[in-house]
Amino acid sequence: MTHPIPPGTRDVLPEEMRELRAIGGRMRASFEDAGYGEVHTPALEYEEVLLRGDARAAGARYRSFDEQGAVLALRSDMTIPIARVVATRYAYAKPPLRFSYLAHAWRATDRGVGEPREFLQAGLELIGIPGADAEAEVVAIAVEALSAAGLRRHRIGVGDGALYRSLLASFGAPPERHLQMLEALSRRDLVGLEGQVRDLELGDAERDLLVRLPLLRGGREILERAADEAGQESAGRDAVVTALDGLRALHERLDAKGVADRVIFDLGLVRELGYYTGAVFEVYDPAVGFTLGGGGRYDELIGRFGRDLPACGIALDVQRVHLAQAAEDALGAKERPE
């Protein structure tokens, strides 16, 4: 007799559980050493609270009802609950505020077999500091936490989550087309994106920029290539210049912290969640074919709950970090001479 569990969930047995706890503990210690206090929030939130944080992700949550008929939902990340906590429990606290967490989250998926619905995240949120200084702090701590967890090959992809939206707006692309195009970009469906761009009633230069810019990925030199791509008279030049200035400033801070070599600039990088307003991050390891986490700047989110503060953060999938660590170890064993 078989007793199945829901797709996208899994049982964790003792040996793996010990390893996950050890990895999570080392990451938690890195956050604590950097001055981030750990918080815990309810797994269940009122749905209206989660929708206030990100109305675009309304379909990503599992719903229930309480005894009075109010709609409850499992959190799909920790950023929105922490934004609520900051606006309510820290309404008059002097920033900056630094929080970390090690917690489960849940997301519905329609992308086929293998996509998790339940996952364990380790992350941090830095509240109250604008610009590159905060972003560099978050990225540098994430790099250190992953090293503490046992990874050696990890990299952080860095882009600007507002850049493509700003370009579409600058070019006068119909607003009803924006979301579809951003979703294609978040899936890395560059062929589908190009088809959508070609359907827009834009000039050749604008369409070419929308197609070429997401292809730029690499070291700091691609920032200069992006400036060249934007040209001198393009309607989208201001959006590109603003994004590149922020990314250059971030690179300088990361270089000063000694972690710039861990960064890959990616001008096609966007995040699925709709609250990001600037720099965005994704975490990779060449030993595996999936991302290990991500995050970015969300300067408007906390204001939706009543306190206007800039913020940025990053979340790491502990189980995926564990898989990457095992894959790195296996590759290392193959590379060592007998």
Sequence and secondary structure as in RCSB ss.txt:
>XXXX:A:sequence
MTHPIPPGTRDVLPEEMRELRAIGGRMRASFEDAGYGEVHTPALEYEEVLLRGDARAAGARYRSFDEQGAVLALR
SDMTIPIARVVATRYAYAKPPLRFSYLAHAWRATDRGVGEPREFLQAGLELIGIPGADAEAEVVAIAVEALSAAG
LRRHRIGVGDGALYRSLLASFGAPPERHLQMLEALSRRDLVGLEGQVRDLELGDAERDLLVRLPLLRGGREILER
AADEAGQESAGRDAVVTALDGLRALHERLDAKGVADRVIFDLGLVRELGYYTGAVFEVYDPAVGFTLGGGGRYDE
LIGRFGRDLPACGIALDVQRVHLAQAAEDALGAKERPE
>XXXX:A:secstr
      TT     HHHHHHHHHHHHHHHHHHHHTT EE    SEEEHHHHHHH GGGGGGS EEE TT  EEEE 
S SHHHHHHHHHHHTTT  S EEEEEEEEEE    S TT  SEEEEEEEEEES  HHHHHHHHHHHHHHHHHHTT
 SS EEEEEETTHHHHHHHHTT  HHHHHHHHHHHHTT HHHHHHHHHTS   HHHHHHHHHGGG EESTHHHHH
HHHHHTTT TTHHHHHHHHHHHHHHHHHHHHTT GGGEEEETT   SSTT  SEEEEEE TTSSS  EEEEE TT
TGGGGT    EEEEEEEHHHHHHHHHHHHHHHHHHS  
